[in-house]
Amino acid sequence: MTRRIRAYVPFVVVTAIALGAALLTANPTGLEADLTDLGSKIPTVRKSAIDKLSKGSGQVRSSLLDELDSDRSALTKASIAAVVKNLGVTNSNATALKACLESRDSATRHAAIGILATAKRGDLARGNLRKILGDKNEAAALRCGAAIALGSGGASARDALLDAVRDEKAPSSVTSAAMRGLAACSDKGAADIKVILDDAKADQSRREEAIRALVAGDSKGPDLLKVTVASPTIWVRQAAIEALASTGQNSYAATISPALADPVASVRLSALRGVIDTKGEKTYRKGIAALFADADARVRGLAARSVGRSSGDIAANVQAGLLGLLGDANFHVRYEAAMALLAHGNKGGLATMQADAVSLNQSQAAQARHAAARIQGLK
């Protein structure tokens, strides 16, 4: 109790000096009540006081931060993190966040790490974050957060992140986070990750993680995967295609599209999905239509759906192929072909769907009946 009262008094004094007696005279009860609530151990009361004080005038917020920074209790440090989040992370309040990172309370450390990572200002507390990342006794979740925050701080974090990536005794979650941080910290960091990917002697799981790191968040490395799409190793090129597709960037459609002709069906399917996800359907629709003859039913069906969605302006050029798919041995291919034809204003799939509605298992029959009703204009 004595400790808390001692924390209140300097704050009131500092605030009174900073804002002048007029402020306290104008609303003494409200301000003092907020200051009292700040020391409450009831989370909702405490949060309300933090919100009110940290959204006040610049002088009130500054005084609040100064006073909180002088109190070393875990409870107050949690408030420091919350206030800094409201104020925005700047060079001037970095000291407060560093104090949070040195707290014995893990929740306080976690809050401060999250704020630095979200604000992408790991440079403001690089030393503290490095210490947390390298501490083998620290919780894995906090080490992961520290790695991500460090990655946002620029090239100076590269060495620390490399050490974490190379630490064979570190939990896999920490290694993964360090890879993401390394890929984001600089072009050289991304190149370090590419070296891991290209190491044929490395574990597949580690190489897969490297691929994900190169397209995660603020990574500087997506373009490094362009050459990987042509890897002689099946799973590597497929993973690279899927990673580039996950960015949703149209610029990667040109890199992915050659794999529509890959000799491996799973790679062709990933490439087709990738072209769709990167909004390249209209540009590469001829290559997609060529997949009507693919040996894999999944590829044929997705190709039909894509053409139905993206090739309305050249419907006459693709309808013959779609009509041919109505005789496919696979129901889902027939269904997608019928729906694609309907999208082009052609009801040629009606008879096929009506036949399927009485000759298949119950779920497929229901799907066929629904399709037939749509073609007839009943739904």
N, C-alpha and C positions, 0 to 999 in steps of 0.2 A: 504493500500500500504506500509506504514511504517513497519507494522508487517511482511509482506512477505519479504521485503528487509532485515530486521533484521535476518530472518530465513536463508536467502541465505548466508550471510557473514560468520557466524560460520562454515557453511558446507565447504565453499571454503577454509577457513583457516585450518580446521581440516584435510581436504583431502590433502592439500598441504604439511602439516607437516608429515602426515602418508606416503604419497607416494613419497615425495621429489619433488624438483623443476623440475626434469627431465620429470616427467609425464606431468605436465602442459605445459612445454616447447614443448614437443613432439606433443601435440595435444590440445592446450589451447582452441581453438574454439569449438571443439567437446565436451569436458568435461563441459565447462561453458554453452554451449547450452543445454546440458542434465539437468544441475542443474537449469537453468532457466525454462525449460519445466516442471520440477517437480512441480513448483508452479503454473502452468497453471490451469485454471478452466475448460478447455476443456478436457473432459474425455479421448479422444483418444490420445491427446498430452501427458497428464499426464501418461497414461498407458505405452506409448512408452518409456518415460524417466525412469519410474520405472523398466521396463524390461531390459533396457540397463544397468542401474546402478547396479541393483541387480544381474546381471549375470557377472559383471566385476570381477576383482581380489578380493581375500579375504579381502585385506585392504580397497579397495573401498567400498565393501559391508558392512564391519564393520563400517566404518565411516558414511556411508549412514544411517545405522540403528541408530547409536548414535545420529546423527543430527535430524532425524525424531522424535526420542523419546523425544527430548528436546522441540519440538513444540507441543503445546496442542490444536491446532485447529482441528476441525473435519475433514477438508479436508486432512490435513497431516496425521492424524491417520489412515485414510483409506489407505494411502500409506504405513504406517507401517505394516498393515495387509498383504498387497500385497507383500511387501518385505520379510516379515517373511515366507510367503508361499513359495517364491522362494528359500529362504535360507534353509528352513527346520526347524522344531520346535525343539529347544534344550533348555537346562537349561539356556544357556547364553542369549538367546533372549526372555525368558519368561517375563521379565520386560516390553518389548515392547508390548507384547500381553495383559498383564494386563492393560496397559495404554489404549489400545483399548477397553477393556471390561468396563472401567470406563468412556468412552466417552459418551457425551450426544446424539451423533448421532447414531440412531438405526442401520443404515446400517454398520457402523464401528463395533459396538458390534456384529452384526450378522456375519460379515466377520471373526472376531477373534474367535467366537464360532465355526464356521464351520471349521476353520483351526485346532483348538484343537481337534475337534471331528474326523476329517479325519485322523489326525496324531495319534489319540488315546493317547493323552497326557493331558487329563483333570487334571492330578495330578499337572501340572505346574501352574494352576490357580484355584485351588479348591475353595478357599475362594470367589473369584470373581464370579465363576459359581454358588456357593451355594446362593449367594446374589441375583443373577438374577433369579434363579429358585424359590426362596422364595418370590420374590417381586410380590405381587398381582396386582400392577399397571403396571407391565411390560407386553409387548405384549406376547400373548400366543406362538407365533412362536419362540420368543427368549427364553422363558422358556423351550419350548420343546427341542431346541437345547442345552441349558445348561444341561438338564437332560441327554441327550445322551452323551455329552462331559464328564460329571461327571462320567457316567458309565464306560467310558474308562479309568478312573484314578485309578481304584482299589478299594479295600475293604473299604478304609477310607471314601468313598462317601456314604456308605450304609445308615447311619442314615439320611442324608439329603434327599436321594431318598425315603426312607421309609416315611418320613414326607410328602413328596409331594404325594406319593401314597395314603396316608391316609387322605389327605385334601379333604373333601367332597365338598368344595366350589370351588375347582380348575376346570378349563375347562377340558372336557373329553380328549382333545388332550394332555394336559399337564400330566394328570394322565397316559395316555397310554405311553407317552414318558418316564415318570418316571419309569414305570414298565419295559420297555425295558432296561433302564439304570441300574435298580436294578438287573435284571437278568444277566446283563453283568459284573457287578462290582466284583462279588465273588460268590463262591459256596453258602455261607450263603444268599446272596441276591437272588439267584435263588430259594433257599429253602423258602424264604419269599413269593415269587410269587406262589410257589406250595401250600402254606397254603391258599392263596386267592382262588386258583382253587378248592381246596378241601372243601371250605366252602359252604355247601349246602344252607345256608341262604342268601348268597350273590346274587346280581342281576346276571342274566345269562350273560348280556353284559359284566359285570366286569370279570366274570370267563372266558368268551371267550377271552377277552383281555389278561388275564393271560396266557392262552394257547399260544396265538400268541407271547407273550413276551418271553416265554420259548424256542422258536425256532428262534427268531429274531437275526440277526447280530451275535454278539460275545457272545450270551447268554451261560451261563454255565449250562443251565438246560434241554436240549433236552432229556437226559436220564431219567429225572424225569417223563416224559410222558409215559414211557414204561408201567407202571402199570395202567395208566389212560386209555389205550386202552381197558382194560377189565372192565371199569366202568359199573355199573348197569344202569346208566342213558344214554339213547340212544344218545342224542346230544353231551354229554361229550365224549363218546368213539369215535364217528364219528369225532368230532373236533380234538381229539388227533391224530387219524389216519391221517387226512388231514394235520395236522401240521408236523408230523414226515415225511410224504411223501414229503412235501415242501422242506425239506433239501436235498432231492435227494441222501441221503447216503444209500448205499447198506446194511449197517449193520442194518438198521431198517426194512428191508424186512421181517426178521424172526419175528419181533414183530408184524408186520401188518398182515402177512399171515393167522394166525388163524381166523381172522375176515372174511375171505372168506366164512366161514360157519355161519356167524352171522344170527340170526333169522330175522333181519330187512333188507329189501332190500336196503335201502339207505346206510346202513353201509357196506353191502356186496359190493355195487358199489364203495364206497369210498376206501374200502380195495383193490379191484381189481385195481383201478387207482393207489393206493399207491404202490402196488407191482410192477406195471409197472414203476412208476416214480422212484422207488428206485432200478431199474434194477434187479428185482428178477424174471422176467418172466420165464427164463429157469429153475431156481431152483424150482419154484412152479408151473410148467406148468400142472402137474397132477391135482392139486387142481383147477387150472383155467379151464381145460377141463371139470371138473366135473360140472362147472357152465353152460354147454350147456343145462342142464335140469332145470336151475333156473326159478322161477316163474316170474321174472321181465325181460321184453324184453331188457331193457338197459343193464342188466348184461349179458344176452345171447349174445347180439351183440358184446359187448366189449370183452367178452371171446373168441369169434370166431376170432376177429381181432388180439388179443394177440397171440393166438395159431398159426395163419397164419404167424405171424412175428417171433415167437421164437421157433417153434417146427419142423423146417424143417428136422432135423436129426432123428426125430421119426414120420415122416409124416404118415406112415402106421398105427400107433397107434391112430391117431386122425381123420383120414379121414372119418371113418365110422360115427363118431359123427357129423362132419361137413356136410356130405351128408344128415344126418337126419335133420339138421337145414334148409335145402333147402325147406322143407315143413312147416316151421314155419309160424304162422299166421301174423307175423310182417315183413313188407318189409325190414326194415333195418337189421334185423337178417338174412334174406335170402341173402341180398346183401353182408354182411360181411362174411357169410359162403362161398359164391361163390368166393369172392376175396381171402379168406384164402386157399381155395382149389387150386386156380390158383397159389398162392405163393408156394404151394407144388407140382406144376406140374400137377395138376388134373383139367381137363376142365369140370368136371361133373356139374358145375353150369350154363353152357351155356343155356340149355333149360329153366331153371327157369328164368334167366334174360331176355331171349327172350319173354317169356310169360308175365313177368312183364312190359316189354316195351310197351305193347299195352293195359294193363288192369288197370293202376294206374293213379293217378293224374299226371299232366304234369311234375312237378319237379322230382317225383319218376320215371316216365317213361323215362325221359332224363337220369337219373342216371343209370337206368337199361340198356338202349341202349349203353351208354358208357361202362358199365361193359361187355356187350355181345361182343362189338367190341374188348375190351382188351383180352377177353378169346379166341376170334377167331384169335388174333394176328394182328388185323388191326390197333391197336393203341399202 
